[in-house]
Amino acid sequence: MSDTIFRPESARGLIPDHLQPTTYVLHVEDLMLMAAIGFHSHELDKRQRVLVNLDIELEKAVLPTNDDINADFWNYDYIHQTLSELVEKRRFNLQETLAQEIYDLIAARAHVRRIKVFVRKPDAYQDCQSVGVSLSNFPN
């Protein structure tokens, strides 16, 4: 057996069509933001932790074809910076509103096919892990 399979730089052209990727999904898990969120009296004068999870399916055509950082690709810094700025600049009464704002920011970008946004507050209650809301156009 050839050792070609063990050299990743040589394997790219050997992958059969049926094993080629059919989707390109970026994931962000538990991005912690300190948000002014909530409408209860104890929530109005402080920021609280919000965890954001994203699944962003992109058109396969934008999948990077090499390791060149000067090529056109989705930069996680955009997501991190944009969401950080979003919660710094305004107050949200509802998690649903924050989730919709995040959804809209991602959906407005080029090459996006599907999005799932899951926003949760881990410190809302002591007797549960978190409470949250998700928005998605992924099929069930």
Solvent accessible surface area in square Angstrom, and as a share of the most:
residue,aa,sasa,rsa
1,M,210,0.94
2,S,72,0.46
3,D,83,0.43
4,T,37,0.21
5,I,97,0.49
6,F,151,0.63
7,R,106,0.39
8,P,106,0.67
9,E,136,0.61
10,S,38,0.24
11,A,17,0.13
12,R,166,0.61
13,G,76,0.73
14,L,104,0.52
15,I,69,0.35
16,P,60,0.38
17,D,128,0.66
18,H,149,0.67
19,L,114,0.57
20,Q,69,0.31
21,P,65,0.41
22,T,112,0.65
23,T,72,0.42
24,Y,26,0.10
25,V,45,0.26
26,L,12,0.06
27,H,117,0.52
28,V,26,0.15
29,E,140,0.63
30,D,55,0.29
31,L,24,0.12
32,M,102,0.45
33,L,9,0.05
34,M,85,0.38
35,A,0,0.00
36,A,16,0.12
37,I,1,0.00
38,G,3,0.02
39,F,116,0.48
40,H,91,0.41
41,S,95,0.61
42,H,119,0.53
43,E,12,0.05
44,L,95,0.47
45,D,128,0.66
46,K,108,0.46
47,R,95,0.35
48,Q,20,0.09
49,R,86,0.31
50,V,0,0.00
51,L,18,0.09
52,V,0,0.00
53,N,26,0.13
54,L,2,0.01
55,D,42,0.22
56,I,0,0.00
57,E,5,0.02
58,L,1,0.00
59,E,68,0.30
60,K,94,0.40
61,A,97,0.75
62,V,24,0.14
63,L,59,0.29
64,P,51,0.32
65,T,105,0.61
66,N,90,0.46
67,D,142,0.74
68,D,66,0.34
69,I,141,0.72
70,N,136,0.70
71,A,43,0.33
72,D,120,0.62
73,F,76,0.32
74,W,19,0.07
75,N,68,0.35
76,Y,117,0.45
77,D,93,0.48
78,Y,63,0.24
79,I,2,0.01
80,H,102,0.45
81,Q,109,0.48
82,T,27,0.16
83,L,1,0.01
84,S,31,0.20
85,E,71,0.32
86,L,24,0.12
87,V,3,0.02
88,E,110,0.49
89,K,159,0.68
90,R,98,0.36
91,R,81,0.30
92,F,2,0.01
93,N,90,0.46
94,L,83,0.41
95,Q,24,0.10
96,E,90,0.41
97,T,49,0.29
98,L,0,0.00
99,A,0,0.00
100,Q,81,0.36
101,E,55,0.24
102,I,0,0.00
103,Y,36,0.14
104,D,71,0.37
105,L,57,0.28
106,I,2,0.01
107,A,48,0.37
108,A,90,0.70
109,R,82,0.30
110,A,67,0.52
111,H,75,0.34
112,V,31,0.18
113,R,114,0.42
114,R,68,0.25
115,I,3,0.02
116,K,79,0.33
117,V,0,0.00
118,F,74,0.31
119,V,0,0.00
120,R,36,0.13
121,K,19,0.08
122,P,18,0.11
123,D,81,0.42
124,A,34,0.26
125,Y,130,0.49
126,Q,194,0.86
127,D,134,0.69
128,C,54,0.32
129,Q,150,0.67
130,S,30,0.19
131,V,50,0.29
132,G,42,0.40
133,V,31,0.18
134,S,56,0.36
135,L,49,0.24
136,S,56,0.36
137,N,76,0.39
138,F,58,0.24
139,P,100,0.63
140,N,202,1.03
